[in-house]
Amino acid sequence: MDTATKVAVEKYPHGKFDGELGDSMRAACAVGYMQAEKDLGWHSVKEMLPPIDEEVIVLTDNIHGKIVPGSHMICYAHRPNPKGWDGKNIETGEVKHYDVVTYDGWNIPGVTHWMHCPKLEEKK
């Protein structure tokens, strides 16, 4: 049983909603999924944004260059510094300023939700 279903079953058991059993289970699962997103640390980009240049896990509805509402793909992304960055050409050693290209402030298009990358324990 996945986490969202566990949340739905534990927090919203049958009988909480009016209607047929199927309606109750569908409603419980829908509410459970929303709660699980909150419990797992997903944030809507409309409510909260990560710091600039922090790599995060995101959901994007832009799949292979097309917006597919309601469909999500998991990716890594970050919010680039809007001032751009200076980088050294590895062949010439010349330092050049690069302007940033963003999609609503992100380095990839269609980001709808994000979460911090988990911190892994260092091996000793």
C-alpha positions as protocol buffer text, in pm:
chain_id: "A"
residue {
  index: 1
  type: MET
  ca { x: 0 y: 0 z: 0 }
}
residue {
  index: 2
  type: ASP
  ca { x: 152 y: 335 z: -98 }
}
residue {
  index: 3
  type: THR
  ca { x: 186 y: 626 z: 145 }
}
residue {
  index: 4
  type: ALA
  ca { x: -106 y: 828 z: 8 }
}
residue {
  index: 5
  type: THR
  ca { x: -344 y: 531 z: 36 }
}
residue {
  index: 6
  type: LYS
  ca { x: -224 y: 465 z: 394 }
}
residue {
  index: 7
  type: VAL
  ca { x: -293 y: 828 z: 484 }
}
residue {
  index: 8
  type: ALA
  ca { x: -638 y: 803 z: 324 }
}
residue {
  index: 9
  type: VAL
  ca { x: -726 y: 483 z: 511 }
}
residue {
  index: 10
  type: GLU
  ca { x: -585 y: 591 z: 848 }
}
residue {
  index: 11
  type: LYS
  ca { x: -708 y: 950 z: 856 }
}
residue {
  index: 12
  type: TYR
  ca { x: -1030 y: 923 z: 653 }
}
residue {
  index: 13
  type: PRO
  ca { x: -1194 y: 583 z: 719 }
}
residue {
  index: 14
  type: HIS
  ca { x: -1524 y: 472 z: 562 }
}
residue {
  index: 15
  type: GLY
  ca { x: -1823 y: 651 z: 707 }
}
residue {
  index: 16
  type: LYS
  ca { x: -1664 y: 995 z: 716 }
}
residue {
  index: 17
  type: PHE
  ca { x: -1829 y: 1091 z: 386 }
}
residue {
  index: 18
  type: ASP
  ca { x: -2194 y: 1067 z: 276 }
}
residue {
  index: 19
  type: GLY
  ca { x: -2293 y: 851 z: -21 }
}
residue {
  index: 20
  type: GLU
  ca { x: -2216 y: 506 z: -150 }
}
residue {
  index: 21
  type: LEU
  ca { x: -1912 y: 309 z: -38 }
}
residue {
  index: 22
  type: GLY
  ca { x: -1735 y: 382 z: -369 }
}
residue {
  index: 23
  type: ASP
  ca { x: -1799 y: 755 z: -331 }
}
residue {
  index: 24
  type: SER
  ca { x: -1669 y: 745 z: 26 }
}
residue {
  index: 25
  type: MET
  ca { x: -1353 y: 561 z: -75 }
}
residue {
  index: 26
  type: ARG
  ca { x: -1287 y: 792 z: -370 }
}
residue {
  index: 27
  type: ALA
  ca { x: -1337 y: 1099 z: -149 }
}
residue {
  index: 28
  type: ALA
  ca { x: -1117 y: 948 z: 123 }
}
residue {
  index: 29
  type: CYS
  ca { x: -841 y: 871 z: -127 }
}
residue {
  index: 30
  type: ALA
  ca { x: -856 y: 1219 z: -280 }
}
residue {
  index: 31
  type: VAL
  ca { x: -829 y: 1385 z: 59 }
}
residue {
  index: 32
  type: GLY
  ca { x: -562 y: 1133 z: 160 }
}
residue {
  index: 33
  type: TYR
  ca { x: -351 y: 1211 z: -144 }
}
residue {
  index: 34
  type: MET
  ca { x: -370 y: 1583 z: -70 }
}
residue {
  index: 35
  type: GLN
  ca { x: -269 y: 1517 z: 291 }
}
residue {
  index: 36
  type: ALA
  ca { x: 13 y: 1285 z: 182 }
}
residue {
  index: 37
  type: GLU
  ca { x: 152 y: 1558 z: -46 }
}
residue {
  index: 38
  type: LYS
  ca { x: 158 y: 1788 z: 254 }
}
residue {
  index: 39
  type: ASP
  ca { x: 313 y: 1518 z: 477 }
}
residue {
  index: 40
  type: LEU
  ca { x: 581 y: 1434 z: 220 }
}
residue {
  index: 41
  type: GLY
  ca { x: 689 y: 1796 z: 182 }
}
residue {
  index: 42
  type: TRP
  ca { x: 558 y: 1890 z: -164 }
}
residue {
  index: 43
  type: HIS
  ca { x: 511 y: 2266 z: -203 }
}
residue {
  index: 44
  type: SER
  ca { x: 305 y: 2444 z: -465 }
}
residue {
  index: 45
  type: VAL
  ca { x: 505 y: 2706 z: -656 }
}
residue {
  index: 46
  type: LYS
  ca { x: 209 y: 2938 z: -601 }
}
residue {
  index: 47
  type: GLU
  ca { x: 255 y: 2921 z: -223 }
}
residue {
  index: 48
  type: MET
  ca { x: 631 y: 2887 z: -166 }
}
residue {
  index: 49
  type: LEU
  ca { x: 958 y: 2886 z: -362 }
}
residue {
  index: 50
  type: PRO
  ca { x: 1298 y: 2732 z: -280 }
}
residue {
  index: 51
  type: PRO
  ca { x: 1609 y: 2950 z: -247 }
}
residue {
  index: 52
  type: ILE
  ca { x: 1789 y: 3060 z: -564 }
}
residue {
  index: 53
  type: ASP
  ca { x: 2028 y: 2794 z: -704 }
}
residue {
  index: 54
  type: GLU
  ca { x: 1911 y: 2516 z: -468 }
}
residue {
  index: 55
  type: GLU
  ca { x: 1862 y: 2192 z: -663 }
}
residue {
  index: 56
  type: VAL
  ca { x: 1519 y: 2046 z: -576 }
}
residue {
  index: 57
  type: ILE
  ca { x: 1287 y: 1768 z: -692 }
}
residue {
  index: 58
  type: VAL
  ca { x: 999 y: 1906 z: -900 }
}
residue {
  index: 59
  type: LEU
  ca { x: 680 y: 1803 z: -1072 }
}
residue {
  index: 60
  type: THR
  ca { x: 637 y: 1951 z: -1418 }
}
residue {
  index: 61
  type: ASP
  ca { x: 335 y: 1935 z: -1647 }
}
residue {
  index: 62
  type: ASN
  ca { x: 556 y: 2009 z: -1950 }
}
residue {
  index: 63
  type: ILE
  ca { x: 618 y: 1667 z: -2101 }
}
residue {
  index: 64
  type: HIS
  ca { x: 839 y: 1653 z: -2410 }
}
residue {
  index: 65
  type: GLY
  ca { x: 776 y: 2021 z: -2483 }
}
residue {
  index: 66
  type: LYS
  ca { x: 397 y: 2011 z: -2445 }
}
residue {
  index: 67
  type: ILE
  ca { x: 186 y: 2124 z: -2150 }
}
residue {
  index: 68
  type: VAL
  ca { x: -26 y: 1830 z: -2035 }
}
residue {
  index: 69
  type: PRO
  ca { x: -249 y: 1961 z: -1750 }
}
residue {
  index: 70
  type: GLY
  ca { x: -299 y: 1707 z: -1474 }
}
residue {
  index: 71
  type: SER
  ca { x: 0 y: 1499 z: -1586 }
}
residue {
  index: 72
  type: HIS
  ca { x: 324 y: 1528 z: -1398 }
}
residue {
  index: 73
  type: MET
  ca { x: 680 y: 1419 z: -1455 }
}
residue {
  index: 74
  type: ILE
  ca { x: 939 y: 1417 z: -1176 }
}
residue {
  index: 75
  type: CYS
  ca { x: 1261 y: 1607 z: -1252 }
}
residue {
  index: 76
  type: TYR
  ca { x: 1542 y: 1795 z: -1083 }
}
residue {
  index: 77
  type: ALA
  ca { x: 1537 y: 2172 z: -1124 }
}
residue {
  index: 78
  type: HIS
  ca { x: 1648 y: 2498 z: -966 }
}
residue {
  index: 79
  type: ARG
  ca { x: 1572 y: 2868 z: -977 }
}
residue {
  index: 80
  type: PRO
  ca { x: 1874 y: 3031 z: -1144 }
}
residue {
  index: 81
  type: ASN
  ca { x: 2010 y: 3362 z: -1025 }
}
residue {
  index: 82
  type: PRO
  ca { x: 1822 y: 3620 z: -1235 }
}
residue {
  index: 83
  type: LYS
  ca { x: 2144 y: 3825 z: -1266 }
}
residue {
  index: 84
  type: GLY
  ca { x: 2309 y: 3542 z: -1460 }
}
residue {
  index: 85
  type: TRP
  ca { x: 2658 y: 3414 z: -1386 }
}
residue {
  index: 86
  type: ASP
  ca { x: 3019 y: 3454 z: -1491 }
}
residue {
  index: 87
  type: GLY
  ca { x: 3186 y: 3144 z: -1632 }
}
residue {
  index: 88
  type: LYS
  ca { x: 3532 y: 3061 z: -1760 }
}
residue {
  index: 89
  type: ASN
  ca { x: 3566 y: 2904 z: -2104 }
}
residue {
  index: 90
  type: ILE
  ca { x: 3757 y: 2578 z: -2047 }
}
residue {
  index: 91
  type: GLU
  ca { x: 3943 y: 2610 z: -2379 }
}
residue {
  index: 92
  type: THR
  ca { x: 4043 y: 2979 z: -2380 }
}
residue {
  index: 93
  type: GLY
  ca { x: 4026 y: 3065 z: -2010 }
}
residue {
  index: 94
  type: GLU
  ca { x: 3824 y: 3375 z: -2101 }
}
residue {
  index: 95
  type: VAL
  ca { x: 3568 y: 3480 z: -1840 }
}
residue {
  index: 96
  type: LYS
  ca { x: 3233 y: 3564 z: -1993 }
}
residue {
  index: 97
  type: HIS
  ca { x: 2900 y: 3678 z: -1846 }
}
residue {
  index: 98
  type: TYR
  ca { x: 2605 y: 3451 z: -1923 }
}
residue {
  index: 99
  type: ASP
  ca { x: 2247 y: 3576 z: -1909 }
}
residue {
  index: 100
  type: VAL
  ca { x: 1998 y: 3338 z: -1760 }
}
residue {
  index: 101
  type: VAL
  ca { x: 1705 y: 3187 z: -1952 }
}
residue {
  index: 102
  type: THR
  ca { x: 1413 y: 3099 z: -1725 }
}
residue {
  index: 103
  type: TYR
  ca { x: 1060 y: 2966 z: -1744 }
}
residue {
  index: 104
  type: ASP
  ca { x: 859 y: 3148 z: -1475 }
}
residue {
  index: 105
  type: GLY
  ca { x: 1182 y: 3171 z: -1273 }
}
residue {
  index: 106
  type: TRP
  ca { x: 1288 y: 2804 z: -1317 }
}
residue {
  index: 107
  type: ASN
  ca { x: 1550 y: 2645 z: -1541 }
}
residue {
  index: 108
  type: ILE
  ca { x: 1286 y: 2411 z: -1690 }
}
residue {
  index: 109
  type: PRO
  ca { x: 928 y: 2486 z: -1801 }
}
residue {
  index: 110
  type: GLY
  ca { x: 602 y: 2384 z: -1635 }
}
residue {
  index: 111
  type: VAL
  ca { x: 710 y: 2343 z: -1269 }
}
residue {
  index: 112
  type: THR
  ca { x: 399 y: 2313 z: -1051 }
}
residue {
  index: 113
  type: HIS
  ca { x: 530 y: 2162 z: -723 }
}
residue {
  index: 114
  type: TRP
  ca { x: 868 y: 2106 z: -559 }
}
residue {
  index: 115
  type: MET
  ca { x: 1032 y: 1943 z: -257 }
}
residue {
  index: 116
  type: HIS
  ca { x: 1379 y: 1960 z: -104 }
}
residue {
  index: 117
  type: CYS
  ca { x: 1619 y: 1682 z: -199 }
}
residue {
  index: 118
  type: PRO
  ca { x: 1669 y: 1444 z: 93 }
}
residue {
  index: 119
  type: LYS
  ca { x: 1992 y: 1480 z: 287 }
}
residue {
  index: 120
  type: LEU
  ca { x: 2190 y: 1156 z: 272 }
}
residue {
  index: 121
  type: GLU
  ca { x: 2403 y: 1041 z: 561 }
}
residue {
  index: 122
  type: GLU
  ca { x: 2774 y: 1050 z: 497 }
}
residue {
  index: 123
  type: LYS
  ca { x: 2949 y: 712 z: 503 }
}
residue {
  index: 124
  type: LYS
  ca { x: 3234 y: 691 z: 749 }
}
